Amino acid sequence: MSDAPLPASAEPADRLAAVVALRRLADQLEDAAVEEAMRTGWGWPQVAEALGITRQAVHKKHAQRLIAAGVTLRRR
């Protein structure tokens, strides 16, 4: 187990709630960063490499949301 700080509460429910909140925040930060990258001309391969996942995975996760947000997506 890592030495990451946990909430002061000893209650498992509080600690698990903190994990959920961090996951949501991480997702929001990823969404914003991917959108910014795509708006500035990055392609799927660049975003995927930066995130450490496959191009297909990043496309599947973000393409629909980006299209709905009016982001022009680059083709290969």
Residue pairs with C-beta under 8 A, 6 or more apart in sequence:
6 15
6 18
7 14
7 15
7 18
9 15
30 51
31 62
31 65
34 47
34 51
34 58
34 62
34 66
35 62
35 65
35 66
35 69
35 71
37 46
37 47
37 50
38 47
38 62
38 66
38 71
38 73
38 74
39 71
41 74
42 74
43 74
43 76
44 55
44 58
44 59
44 74
45 55
47 58
47 62
48 54
48 55
48 57
48 58
51 58
63 73
66 73
67 73
